[in-house]
Amino acid sequence: QVRLVESGGGLVQAGGSLRLSCTASGFALFSRSSMSWYRQAPGKQREVVASISSGSGGSPYYSTSVRGRFTISRDNAKKEVYLQMNSLKVEDTAVYYCVSPNTWGQGTPVTVSS
C-alpha cells in the first residue's frame, strides 16, 4: 500500500524558511512516479504548488505564486521529496500535502506570521 508522510511544517515569521519532507513507502518504483506538493489555505481550494517529474526530476513546475521562492527536489534512493520554502509570506499559510499520482499524504501545516 502506497503511503506518503509529510514532515517539517510549523510556525515561521514572514521572510523565513522551512523545508518540508515527504517520505514514501509502498512504491514498487518510486523513481518512476511524478510527485507534487499541494496546499490548502483556510477557506480556499487546494492548489498545486510544485511538481517534479519522474527520474531525475528535470524541469520542475512551480505555481506563479511561489516561483523563485520555493524549490522542489527528490531523492529516489531515499524515496523522499522535498519542498524548500524561502522568503515565506503570510499568504503561504496553509496545510501542505505531498501527492503522487494516486495518493495523498495527511498534510503538514505551515503558518507564517507577520
C-alpha positions in Angstrom: 0.0 0.0 0.0 1.4 3.4 -1.1 1.8 5.8 1.8 3.1 9.4 1.9 4.1 11.0 5.2 5.0 14.7 5.3 7.1 16.5 7.9 8.7 19.8 8.5 5.8 22.1 8.8 5.5 24.6 11.6 5.3 28.3 12.6 7.7 30.8 11.0 7.9 34.5 10.6 7.5 36.2 7.3 10.7 36.2 5.4 11.8 32.9 7.0 12.3 29.5 5.5 11.1 26.0 6.0 11.9 22.7 4.4 9.2 20.1 4.0 9.9 16.5 3.5 7.8 13.7 2.2 8.7 10.0 2.8 7.1 7.5 0.5 6.6 3.8 1.2 4.9 1.0 -0.7 6.1 2.2 -4.1 7.3 -0.5 -6.4 9.4 2.0 -8.3 9.3 5.4 -6.6 11.7 6.9 -9.2 9.0 6.4 -11.9 6.4 8.5 -10.1 6.0 12.1 -10.7 5.4 13.9 -7.3 3.8 17.1 -6.3 3.2 19.4 -3.4 -0.3 20.9 -3.0 -1.6 23.3 -0.4 -4.9 24.3 1.0 -5.3 27.6 2.8 -8.2 28.2 5.2 -11.4 28.8 3.2 -9.7 28.1 -0.1 -9.5 25.3 -2.6 -6.4 23.1 -2.8 -3.9 24.3 -5.3 -0.8 22.7 -6.8 2.4 24.4 -5.6 5.1 22.5 -7.3 5.6 19.3 -9.3 8.6 17.2 -10.2 8.8 14.6 -12.9 9.9 11.0 -12.6 13.6 10.0 -12.8 16.0 12.8 -12.1 13.2 15.3 -11.9 14.3 17.8 -14.6 12.2 20.9 -15.4 10.0 21.1 -12.3 6.8 23.1 -12.3 6.0 25.9 -9.9 2.9 27.9 -9.5 3.3 31.6 -10.2 2.7 32.4 -6.5 5.8 30.5 -5.4 8.1 30.6 -8.4 11.5 31.9 -7.4 11.0 31.2 -3.7 10.2 27.5 -3.5 12.3 24.6 -4.8 11.1 21.0 -5.2 13.6 18.2 -5.3 13.7 14.4 -4.8 16.0 11.7 -3.6 14.9 8.5 -5.3 17.3 6.3 -3.2 15.6 7.6 0.0 12.2 7.7 -1.6 11.8 11.3 -0.4 10.6 14.5 -1.9 11.4 17.9 -0.5 10.0 21.4 -0.7 12.4 24.2 0.3 10.4 27.3 1.0 12.3 30.6 1.3 11.1 34.2 1.7 7.8 32.9 3.2 4.8 35.2 3.1 1.7 35.3 5.3 -0.3 34.1 2.3 1.8 30.9 2.2 0.0 29.8 5.3 -1.8 26.5 4.5 -1.7 22.8 5.0 0.8 21.3 2.6 0.2 17.9 1.0 2.6 15.5 -0.7 0.9 13.9 -3.7 1.7 11.1 -6.0 -0.5 10.2 -9.0 -2.9 8.2 -6.8 -2.1 9.0 -3.2 -2.2 12.0 -0.9 -0.4 12.4 2.4 -2.1 13.6 5.5 -0.7 17.1 5.2 1.6 19.2 7.3 0.5 22.7 8.5 2.6 25.8 7.7 1.8 29.0 9.5 3.6 32.2 8.5 3.2 35.1 10.9 3.6 38.8 10.1 
